[in-house]
Amino acid sequence: MSISHDSRYAYAVGRIRVLETRLLDMSKLGRMVEAKSADEALRILGETEYADLVSRAAGPQDYAAVTAGEITRVYSLMKKLLPDEALVDLFLIKYDIHNMKVALKAQFQGQNFEHLFIDAGLVPAKLMPYVCQQEKLQGVPPEYYAFASAAALAYEESKDPKVIDLVLDRMQYSHTAAMAEKHGYAFLARFLASQADLANIRSLVRTKRLGRGRDYLAGNLLPGGTVPQAVLLEALTEEWTAIIARFSSSPYQAVVEQGINALLESRGLTMLEKLSDGFLAELSRSVRFQAFGPEPVLNYILAKENEVRNIRIVMLGKLNGVPNEEIRERLREGYA
């Protein structure tokens, strides 16, 4: 049976259609961008379904707690709606990995980074330091201990905190992709492969721009993509025009061409990042209106995460006095 025709998801899909109408559209985000202050931007956010969370915030500096609270609420609701919690769990892994990065860096640097925790994962954030110290706790996925051990070993060998991110990012992608395939979530597996491809393309462009070598690029590539890593490593030594030509018959042709041209026009990597996100948004929207299966639910979850990211972009920009046009340029298009 194809998961896309699984009628068990019919009720969840029906509820999703209602929830989609409550997503923040670009006009609401635009009002937040045009707000005269971070306080006013937060007040505008309080006119939406974020009202309860905003009412409990001490001020605009608490925007991270507001968005984290919304993510927790949404995933809790999804677990109630879906017949298979494993689908939601796959999205929660990245929050555990984020907290693991925070806990390991705090451990090795002798600092307290608890304010950076996002308590939305499978494991309560406060327990992650104990996981990183290999204390066996009930309910913790056994793989997490291996992840923490590998990242700790890499740090001890290099003394570079960045390797913690690199090791855990690779393990997260491998683990999530394997779990998506195991549970038969074909679209999610495809989405993750595209996500890895685009991350690897950005790493290629960033590495070439920095003038770094193949070893540096190899250490930054994620597993699970459809573009062979050998191809990316070969492309590193080529001219920009040749790199563009390599992807001329690829689904990522427009992303690569427009992103590299923007870079050559001295517009930095922002356009490449935005085009990458736009590609994923379009891919997700392509399954939005399926009547059965988990795909519409996946699209809603991705839309909600994109919404939260846009809110963070706006609030951080307002708090730091970033010009409105620059904030607007950083916003990502919606998934719904």
C-alpha positions as CSV (number, residue, x, y, z in Angstrom):
1,M,0.0,0.0,0.0
2,S,1.3,3.4,-0.9
3,I,1.4,5.7,2.1
4,S,0.1,8.5,-0.1
5,H,-3.3,6.7,-0.3
6,D,-3.5,5.8,3.4
7,S,-7.0,6.8,4.5
8,R,-5.9,6.8,8.2
9,Y,-4.7,10.4,7.5
10,A,-8.1,11.6,6.3
11,Y,-9.1,13.3,9.6
12,A,-5.7,14.9,10.1
13,V,-5.8,16.3,6.5
14,G,-9.2,17.7,7.1
15,R,-8.0,19.5,10.2
16,I,-4.9,20.7,8.4
17,R,-7.1,22.5,5.9
18,V,-8.5,24.6,8.7
19,L,-5.1,25.2,10.3
20,E,-3.6,26.4,7.1
21,T,-6.0,29.4,7.1
22,R,-4.4,30.6,10.3
23,L,-0.8,30.7,9.0
24,L,0.7,34.1,8.8
25,D,0.6,35.5,5.3
26,M,3.2,37.9,3.8
27,S,0.9,40.9,4.5
28,K,0.9,40.2,8.2
29,L,4.7,39.7,8.2
30,G,4.9,42.8,6.1
31,R,3.2,44.8,8.8
32,M,5.7,43.4,11.4
33,V,8.5,44.5,9.1
34,E,7.1,48.0,8.7
35,A,6.6,48.4,12.5
36,K,8.4,51.3,14.0
37,S,9.9,49.2,16.8
38,A,10.4,45.6,18.0
39,D,7.7,46.3,20.6
40,E,5.2,47.2,17.9
41,A,6.2,44.2,15.8
42,L,5.5,41.9,18.8
43,R,2.2,43.6,19.4
44,I,1.2,42.9,15.7
45,L,2.2,39.2,16.2
46,G,-0.1,39.2,19.3
47,E,-3.1,39.8,17.0
48,T,-2.6,36.3,15.6
49,E,-2.9,32.8,17.1
50,Y,0.4,33.6,18.9
51,A,-1.7,35.9,21.2
52,D,-1.4,33.7,24.3
53,L,2.3,33.2,24.0
54,V,2.9,36.9,23.3
55,S,0.8,37.9,26.3
56,R,3.3,35.9,28.5
57,A,6.4,37.5,27.0
58,A,8.2,40.1,29.0
59,G,9.0,42.0,25.8
60,P,10.3,41.6,22.3
61,Q,13.6,40.1,23.5
62,D,11.5,37.0,24.4
63,Y,10.6,36.3,20.8
64,A,12.6,33.0,20.9
65,A,10.5,31.7,23.8
66,V,7.4,32.7,21.9
67,T,8.4,30.9,18.7
68,A,9.7,27.8,20.6
69,G,6.4,27.7,22.5
70,E,4.5,27.7,19.2
71,I,6.6,24.9,17.8
72,T,6.0,22.8,20.9
73,R,2.2,23.5,20.7
74,V,2.1,22.5,17.0
75,Y,4.0,19.3,17.4
76,S,1.9,18.3,20.4
77,L,-1.3,18.9,18.3
78,M,0.2,16.9,15.4
79,K,0.9,13.9,17.6
80,K,-2.8,13.9,18.6
81,L,-4.0,14.2,15.0
82,L,-1.7,11.6,13.4
83,P,-2.2,7.8,13.5
84,D,1.6,7.4,13.6
85,E,3.7,9.5,16.0
86,A,6.9,8.4,14.2
87,L,6.1,11.0,11.5
88,V,6.2,13.8,14.1
89,D,9.2,12.3,15.9
90,L,11.3,12.6,12.7
91,F,10.8,16.4,12.8
92,L,11.7,16.6,16.5
93,I,15.1,15.0,16.1
94,K,16.7,18.2,14.8
95,Y,15.8,20.0,18.1
96,D,17.5,17.2,20.1
97,I,20.6,17.6,17.9
98,H,20.6,21.3,18.4
99,N,20.4,20.8,22.2
100,M,23.2,18.2,21.9
101,K,25.4,20.7,20.2
102,V,24.7,23.3,22.9
103,A,25.3,20.8,25.7
104,L,28.6,19.6,24.3
105,K,30.0,23.1,23.6
106,A,29.0,24.1,27.2
107,Q,30.7,21.0,28.5
108,F,34.0,21.6,26.7
109,Q,34.1,25.3,27.1
110,G,33.1,25.3,30.7
111,Q,30.1,27.7,30.2
112,N,26.4,27.7,30.7
113,F,24.5,27.9,27.5
114,E,21.1,26.7,28.8
115,H,19.4,29.8,27.4
116,L,20.2,28.4,23.9
117,F,18.2,25.2,24.5
118,I,15.0,24.7,22.5
119,D,12.7,22.4,24.5
120,A,10.8,20.9,21.6
121,G,12.6,17.6,21.0
122,L,12.0,14.0,22.0
123,V,14.3,14.5,25.0
124,P,13.7,17.2,27.6
125,A,16.4,19.8,26.9
126,K,17.5,19.8,30.6
127,L,18.5,16.2,30.3
128,M,20.8,16.6,27.2
129,P,23.9,17.4,29.3
130,Y,23.5,14.0,31.0
131,V,23.1,12.3,27.7
132,C,26.3,13.9,26.5
133,Q,28.0,12.6,29.6
134,Q,26.8,9.1,28.6
135,E,24.4,8.7,31.6
136,K,21.8,6.2,30.5
137,L,18.3,7.6,30.8
138,Q,14.9,6.1,30.1
139,G,13.2,7.3,26.9
140,V,16.4,8.5,25.3
141,P,16.9,7.0,21.8
142,P,20.0,4.8,22.0
143,E,21.5,6.4,18.9
144,Y,21.9,9.7,20.7
145,Y,24.6,8.3,23.0
146,A,26.6,7.2,19.9
147,F,26.0,10.7,18.3
148,A,27.3,12.5,21.4
149,S,30.3,10.2,21.7
150,A,31.3,10.7,18.1
151,A,31.0,14.5,18.3
152,A,32.9,14.6,21.6
153,L,35.7,12.5,20.1
154,A,36.0,14.7,17.1
155,Y,36.2,17.8,19.3
156,E,38.9,16.2,21.5
157,E,41.0,15.5,18.4
158,S,40.6,18.9,16.8
159,K,39.7,21.3,19.7
160,D,37.5,23.1,17.2
161,P,33.9,23.6,18.3
162,K,32.8,23.7,14.7
163,V,33.5,19.9,14.3
164,I,30.7,19.3,16.8
165,D,28.2,20.8,14.4
166,L,29.7,19.0,11.4
167,V,29.6,15.6,13.0
168,L,26.1,15.9,14.4
169,D,24.7,17.4,11.2
170,R,25.9,14.4,9.2
171,M,24.5,12.0,11.8
172,Q,21.2,13.8,11.9
173,Y,20.7,13.6,8.2
174,S,21.7,9.9,8.0
175,H,19.5,8.9,10.9
176,T,16.4,10.9,9.8
177,A,16.7,9.7,6.2
178,A,17.0,6.1,7.3
179,M,14.0,6.4,9.6
180,A,11.9,8.1,6.9
181,E,12.7,5.2,4.5
182,K,12.1,2.6,7.3
183,H,8.6,3.9,8.0
184,G,7.7,4.3,4.3
185,Y,7.5,8.1,4.2
186,A,8.6,8.4,0.5
187,F,7.9,12.1,0.1
188,L,9.8,13.0,3.3
189,A,12.7,10.9,2.1
190,R,12.7,12.8,-1.2
191,F,12.5,16.1,0.6
192,L,15.4,15.3,2.9
193,A,17.5,14.2,-0.2
194,S,16.8,17.5,-1.8
195,Q,17.6,19.3,1.4
196,A,21.0,17.6,1.6
197,D,21.7,18.3,-2.1
198,L,21.0,22.0,-1.6
199,A,23.1,22.2,1.6
200,N,25.9,20.5,-0.3
201,I,25.7,22.9,-3.2
202,R,25.9,25.8,-0.8
203,S,28.9,24.2,0.8
204,L,30.6,23.9,-2.6
205,V,30.0,27.5,-3.4
206,R,31.0,28.7,0.0
207,T,34.2,26.6,0.0
208,K,35.2,27.9,-3.5
209,R,34.5,31.5,-2.4
210,L,36.8,31.0,0.6
211,G,39.5,29.5,-1.5
212,R,39.6,26.3,0.6
213,G,40.4,22.8,-0.6
214,R,38.8,19.4,-1.2
215,D,39.4,18.2,2.4
216,Y,37.5,21.2,3.8
217,L,34.6,20.7,1.4
218,A,34.5,16.9,2.1
219,G,34.2,17.6,5.8
220,N,31.2,19.8,5.2
221,L,29.2,17.6,2.9
222,L,26.0,15.9,4.2
223,P,25.1,12.3,3.3
224,G,21.9,11.2,1.6
225,G,21.8,13.6,-1.4
226,T,21.2,12.6,-5.0
227,V,24.2,14.5,-6.3
228,P,27.3,12.3,-5.8
229,Q,29.8,13.9,-3.5
230,A,32.6,13.1,-6.0
231,V,30.9,15.4,-8.5
232,L,30.9,18.2,-5.9
233,L,34.5,17.7,-5.1
234,E,35.5,17.7,-8.8
235,A,33.5,20.9,-9.3
236,L,35.5,22.7,-6.6
237,T,38.5,23.1,-9.0
238,E,36.4,24.4,-11.9
239,E,35.5,28.0,-13.0
240,W,32.1,29.3,-11.9
241,T,30.7,29.0,-15.4
242,A,31.7,25.3,-15.5
243,I,30.0,24.7,-12.2
244,I,26.8,26.3,-13.5
245,A,27.1,24.1,-16.6
246,R,27.4,21.0,-14.4
247,F,23.9,21.6,-13.1
248,S,22.3,22.7,-16.4
249,S,20.2,19.5,-16.6
250,S,19.6,19.2,-12.9
251,P,16.5,20.1,-10.9
252,Y,18.7,22.6,-9.2
253,Q,19.8,24.4,-12.4
254,A,17.9,27.7,-11.6
255,V,19.1,27.7,-8.0
256,V,22.8,27.2,-9.0
257,E,22.8,29.6,-11.9
258,Q,20.9,32.5,-10.2
259,G,22.7,32.0,-6.9
260,I,26.2,32.0,-8.4
261,N,25.4,35.0,-10.6
262,A,24.2,36.9,-7.6
263,L,27.4,36.0,-5.8
264,L,29.5,37.2,-8.8
265,E,27.5,40.4,-8.7
266,S,28.8,40.9,-5.2
267,R,25.4,40.2,-3.6
268,G,26.8,37.5,-1.3
269,L,25.3,34.1,-0.6
270,T,21.9,35.4,0.5
271,M,20.3,34.8,-2.9
272,L,21.6,31.2,-3.1
273,E,20.2,30.5,0.4
274,K,16.9,32.1,-0.5
275,L,16.6,30.2,-3.8
276,S,17.4,26.9,-2.0
277,D,14.6,27.5,0.5
278,G,12.3,28.5,-2.3
279,F,13.0,25.2,-4.1
280,L,12.1,23.2,-1.0
281,A,9.0,25.3,-0.5
282,E,7.8,24.6,-4.0
283,L,8.6,20.9,-3.6
284,S,6.5,20.8,-0.4
285,R,3.6,22.7,-1.9
286,S,3.4,20.1,-4.8
287,V,1.8,17.6,-2.4
288,R,-0.3,20.1,-0.4
289,F,-3.6,19.1,-1.9
290,Q,-3.3,15.4,-1.8
291,A,-6.5,14.0,-0.3
292,F,-4.9,11.1,1.6
293,G,-1.6,10.2,3.1
294,P,0.7,12.2,5.3
295,E,2.0,14.6,2.7
296,P,-0.4,17.6,3.4
297,V,0.5,17.2,7.1
298,L,4.2,17.3,6.2
299,N,3.6,20.5,4.2
300,Y,1.8,22.1,7.1
301,I,4.6,21.3,9.6
302,L,7.1,22.7,7.1
303,A,5.0,25.8,6.6
304,K,4.8,26.3,10.3
305,E,8.5,26.0,10.8
306,N,9.0,28.4,7.9
307,E,6.6,30.8,9.6
308,V,8.5,30.6,12.8
309,R,11.8,31.3,11.0
310,N,10.3,34.3,9.3
311,I,9.1,35.7,12.7
312,R,12.6,35.2,14.1
313,I,14.1,37.0,11.2
314,V,11.8,40.0,11.7
315,M,12.2,40.2,15.4
316,L,15.9,39.8,15.4
317,G,16.1,42.5,12.7
318,K,14.0,44.9,14.6
319,L,15.9,44.4,17.8
320,N,19.2,45.1,16.0
321,G,18.0,48.0,13.9
322,V,18.3,46.2,10.6
323,P,16.8,48.3,7.8
324,N,13.3,47.2,6.8
325,E,14.3,46.4,3.2
326,E,17.1,44.1,4.4
327,I,14.7,42.3,6.7
328,R,12.2,41.9,3.9
329,E,14.9,40.5,1.6
330,R,15.7,37.8,4.2
331,L,12.2,36.5,4.5
332,R,11.4,33.1,3.0
333,E,8.4,32.4,0.8
334,G,5.5,30.4,2.4
335,Y,4.8,26.7,2.0
336,A,1.1,27.2,1.9
